[in-house]
Amino acid sequence: MKQPARITVRCPTCGHHMKVWNGALLRELRQTARLTQRAFGELVGVSSPYISDIERNRRSCPHGILEAYRELAGGRKSSTNS
């Protein structure tokens, strides 16, 4: 099975570049918006286990759900420094 893509981010503390799985960032966006997996799943029309699988990198994130995560971030695109 193909693994979800990683992105490269710069650590704000030490400046090192590190590879991060998308799921961890998506979870952080959802938690910052103070939504449970169940509430977010209902918002986008999928089950909470499906959201859990995305955030644990067991499933890739469909475009529509990715857009919903992006809206949680205020429409900002994530930074990918290389």
Secondary structure in CASP SS format (residue, H / E / C, confidence):
PFRMAT SS
TARGET T0000
AUTHOR 0000-0000-0000
METHOD secondary structure of the structure
MODEL  1
M C 1.00
K C 1.00
Q C 1.00
P C 1.00
A C 1.00
R E 1.00
I E 1.00
T E 1.00
V E 1.00
R E 1.00
C C 1.00
P C 1.00
T C 1.00
C C 1.00
G C 1.00
H C 1.00
H E 1.00
M E 1.00
K E 1.00
V E 1.00
W E 1.00
N H 1.00
G H 1.00
A H 1.00
L H 1.00
L H 1.00
R H 1.00
E H 1.00
L H 1.00
R H 1.00
Q H 1.00
T H 1.00
A C 1.00
R C 1.00
L C 1.00
T C 1.00
Q H 1.00
R H 1.00
A H 1.00
F H 1.00
G H 1.00
E H 1.00
L H 1.00
V H 1.00
G C 1.00
V C 1.00
S C 1.00
S H 1.00
P H 1.00
Y H 1.00
I H 1.00
S H 1.00
D H 1.00
I H 1.00
E H 1.00
R C 1.00
N C 1.00
R C 1.00
R C 1.00
S C 1.00
C C 1.00
P C 1.00
H H 1.00
G H 1.00
I H 1.00
L H 1.00
E H 1.00
A H 1.00
Y H 1.00
R H 1.00
E H 1.00
L H 1.00
A C 1.00
G C 1.00
G C 1.00
R C 1.00
K C 1.00
S C 1.00
S C 1.00
T C 1.00
N C 1.00
S C 1.00
END
